[in-house]
């Protein structure tokens, strides 16, 4: 199977359908597959359920799908900095299932590992656990959380080889490795696509067996917030001394 193809956009578009579930990597806009999201936006597919930590920021990343009215439900742990996401949630335009971040990670991982569900103490006795089965284990109450299985997974990598072995960069790694193994079909955009053998064994953050199609990133990465730490004040400089 050729993972790099001139028909990449066409193939991804063919996999999209109204009402589907899409798992998307990223945290804020770090590691967000902007190139793939633009293909989804361009397709016009509607009534999407999006599984992601959050929905990016206004006009960037998954925020583009919100603006285009393509999302009907979101499974996320954080509304974040996206004002449109908050507005659509509060006005009932979209359904939001809040999932504790660790639970969301494990639900995504379980879906990609053939595990139907798991018991956790997180959210016991809260609105999140309402209506879910519970079980006593060693004198403690646990709530049953079910796996998430996405129709398609969208992933951003720093580097990929032609076999689909992926390396992520720093914080942009975030949810991407687990999302990559979750989708029935996994599409990846990478900043660099390397020949076979160019990635070392320790660079395989995601093995290529989970990846179906790869393309080069065309949407540049954005920085969500720039925070500059003030330099410490040196008393010797204030006093005109040099050391």
N, C-alpha and C positions, 0 to 999 in steps of 0.2 A: 504494500500500500504506500503510495507516494504521499508524504505528509506536506510537502511543499508543492503547490500547484498554482498555475495561472488562474484557475477557476475558484480560488479561495472564497472571494466574496459571493460568488454564485452558489457555492456549496453551503456556506453558512446561511445564506438567505433561504435556500431550499429546506433547511432544517427548522426554520422558524414557522410557528403557527399560532393563531390566536388562542389565548388561554393557557399557554405553556408556562413551565417553571424554568427560570434561568438562574443559575448560581454564578456570582460574579466576585472575583478577587478584588482586594483593595481595602484600605483603611483610611478614611477620609478620601483624599485623592492620591495617596501614595500607593503605587502598585496597581492603579486602576487601568484596565484595558481600554483606553479611549478610542483606539482604532476600531476595535470590535464593536464597541457601543455605538459608534457612528454607523456601522453597517446595519445594526439592529434598528437604529433610528430611521435610516434611509428606507428600510423595508416597509415601515408603516404598520408592522404587526401590533395587535392590540391586546388588551386585557391580560397583560403579563403579570405573573407572580415573580418578584425579584427576591432572591436570597443573597444578602450581603450585609456586612457589618453596619453600613449606613448608605445613604444615597448621595454621597459626594457633596458638592456645594452648588449653589445656583449657577446654571449654565455650563457646568463642567462635569464630565463623567456621567454617572447615572442621572444627574440632574437634567441632562439633555432629554432623557426619556420621559421624565416627569413633565417637562415643558411641552413635550409633544403629545401628552395625554395618552401614553401607551401603557401605563402601569395601573393596575387595579388593586394589587396587594403587595405588601412588602414584609418579609421576615427579617428583622434587624434588631440590633441591641442598642442603637443610638440614632436619634433623629439628627443630632449634630448641628452643623452650621448652615444647613439648607433651609432657607426661609420658606420656599415653595413647598417643600416636603412637609414642614410643620403646618402650613396653611391648608394643604390638601387633606392632611390627617384630621385637623381640628374641624374642618367643614364637612367631613364624611365623604370626600371625593375618592379617597382610597382607604383600603383596610390595612391596618398595621398590626402585625403580631409581634409584640415585644418579646425577645428571647434573651436571657442573660448571656453575656458574651461567651463565657466558657461553655455553656450549654449549647449555644449556636455552633461553636466550633466542633463540639462532640457530635451533634446531630448531623453536620455535614460530613464529618469523618465516618460516622456509622453508615451513612448512605453509600459511601464509596467503598466500604469494607464488607458489605453484605450483612450488617448487623441491624436487626429490625428496630431496636430501641435499647434504652438503658435506664437504670434507676439513679437518681441524684438527690442530694439533700437541698440543692439550690432551689429556691423559690417555694419550698414547702410552707403552706399556710398563707400564701399570697395570692393575688389575682392571677398571676401567671400559672399557678397550679390548679386553678379552679376547673373542675370537671375532669381532671386527669386521674388515672388510677394511682393509688399509693400502696406502699407495702412496708411492713415492719421488718427490719433486718438488724439483728443484734441490738434490739431495743431502740433503734432509731427509725424515724419515718423518712421514707424516700418517695419521690414522685417519678412516675414513668414518663420519659420523654421519647418520642418516636424519631426515627431517622428521617432525614430529608433526602429525597432523590430528585435531582434536577434532570430535565430533558436535555439541556445544553449547559456546558460550563464555559465561561469566558475568563481567560487567564492572561496576566501580564508577566513576562519574564525579562530579566536583564540580558541573558544569553541563552541561545538554544543551538544544539547541533542539528544536523539534517535528520537525525533519528528522533528528535523531540525530547531529548534529555535536557532538562532545564536548570539554569542557575538564576537565583534571584539576588537582588542587591539590597543589603542592609534592611531597613524597615519596610521596604517595598515587598519583602517576602510575605509578611503578614498571613492573610487567609489563603493566598494563592496555591500553596502546595495541596491543601485539603480540598479546595474547589476543583483543582485539576483532576483529582481522582474520583470526584463525585458525579460528574455529568455522564449521561449515556454517550454523548459525543462531546469531546473537549477541543475547543479552539484556542490557540495560543498566538499572541503577538509578542515578538521579542525585539529588543533594540539591536541585537546582533545575532545573525544566524551563521554558524560556523560549520566548516567541513567535519566529517566524521573523524574522531580522534583528537580534536582540538580541545575538548573539555576533559579534565582529569577526573578520576573516579570520585574524588571528594567534592567535585562540582555538581554532581547529580543530586540536586535538591528534590527534583521530581524525575523519576525514571520515565523514559520515553514510552513505555508500555501504556501509560495513561493518556497519552497525547495522540490525537487523530490528525489535526491539521495545524500548520504553522504559517505565519506571515510576518513580514517586517512591520514594526511600528511606524506609523506615519503621523500620528497625533503626538506632538511633543509633550513631555512630562511637565507638570505645573507644580509649583510650591504653594501649598495652601496658606501657610503663615510663615513670615520671616521674623524671627526673634533674635535681636542682637544683644548679647550680654555685655553690660558696661565693663570697661577695663578697670582694674583696681587702681586706686590713687596711690602714687608713689610719693612718699613724703620727701625723699631726697630730690626729686624733680621739682616739687613745689618750692623747695628751699634753694634751688639753683645748684644743687650738688650733682656730681656724676660719680658713679661707682662702677 
